[in-house]
Amino acid sequence: MKQVVLDGSHDPRELRNALGRFPTGVTVITTRTPSGKLEGLTANSFAALSLDPPLVLWSLGRKSASLRGFVESGHFAINVLRSRQADISHRFATPRENKFEGLAHAAGFGGSPLLPDVLATFECETASTVEGGDHLLFVGRVHRIAYGDGEPLIFNAGRYCTSLPLRDGFARSDLDGIWDGLG
Ligand SMILES: Cc1cc2nc3c(=O)[nH]c(=O)nc-3n(C[C@H](O)[C@H](O)[C@H](O)COP(=O)(O)O)c2cc1C
């Protein structure tokens, strides 16, 4: 194991490398600003926060072009991508004036765009924002969800991957016990 002390003189890539050891799904988070502009970005900072009330969270880089739009709109939609949607992830991670050009979408809660054929969607109202260093943390109250079956897109060690269930892993029924049936 490589050990690094984060004392200010460290290489910033080291923290990224360590964080990259924690695989995540990939989402596109969208909103419609009060002036009607559609904004969206690829984000893997999405996480569950609370079941009751239903809350989720994610963080947005302070330098992001869409920061103001997300703060002013007061709502957002989380679109969880499928393994075959790496092209959509790339599109929304690349700055451009209109990331939605030529892409079908529907209006969700507050007008936040919902992308077609994704694995799951969470339509949220912004409950609070929290300063988080070079990012702004958004906490969302979930108003509507939708989900299907299929393979998620995974981001691991800086690469897009797919998931493979462990053949000799714990039985689903064991995990259901731990998560009280909600896992
Ligand atoms: C897999 C992946 C995950 C990302 N996660 C985040 C994230 O959680 N928060 C964030 O601010 N940017 C994240 N980014 C970077 C943004 O998608 C990218 O900087 C985007 O262009 C920002 O939107 P903007 O063009 O509106 O500034 C991620 C990029 C990738 C490829």
The ligand as a Gaussian input file, in Angstrom:
#p B3LYP/6-31G(d) Opt

LIG

0 1
 C      -17.186000       9.802000     -14.538000
 C      -17.182000      11.292000     -14.259000
 C      -17.681000      11.748000     -13.043000
 C      -17.732000      13.127000     -12.746000
 N      -18.253000      13.539000     -11.555000
 C      -18.373000      14.867000     -11.294000
 C      -19.011000      15.316000     -10.092000
 O      -19.486000      14.535000      -9.275000
 N      -19.089000      16.668000      -9.879000
 C      -18.581000      17.576000     -10.786000
 O      -18.691000      18.785000     -10.533000
 N      -17.976000      17.176000     -11.937000
 C      -17.879000      15.851000     -12.223000
 N      -17.304000      15.426000     -13.403000
 C      -16.802000      16.440000     -14.346000
 C      -17.944000      17.136000     -15.092000
 O      -18.792000      16.208000     -15.747000
 C      -17.376000      18.103000     -16.172000
 O      -16.417000      18.941000     -15.587000
 C      -18.490000      18.931000     -16.815000
 O      -18.015000      19.502000     -18.001000
 C      -18.965000      20.045000     -15.861000
 O      -20.117000      20.668000     -16.386000
 P      -20.078000      22.118000     -17.076000
 O      -19.647000      21.806000     -18.493000
 O      -21.485000      22.588000     -16.969000
 O      -19.085000      22.950000     -16.347000
 C      -17.247000      14.062000     -13.705000
 C      -16.758000      13.596000     -14.946000
 C      -16.726000      12.228000     -15.209000
 C      -16.226000      11.741000     -16.550000

